C-alpha cells in the first residue's frame, strides 16, 4: 500500500513526538526517583541521629547484652 507524502510526513512527525515524549517521561521518572530516594535517605539519617540523642546509651547496652545472652543460649539450628 502506498501512502502520500503528506501522510508519511504526518506519521513521521507524530512518531518523533511520541518517541520524544516517552524518552522525556523515562528521564523525568529516573530523576524524580533519585530525588525522592535521596530525600528519604536524608530524613532517615536525621531521624536516626535524633533518636540516638534521645535514647539512654546504658539502657541500650543492657538490652543488647540481654539479647546477646538469649541468642547465645539458644541452639545453633535456631539461628537460621
Beta strands, then each sheet from edge to edge (+ up, - down):
end
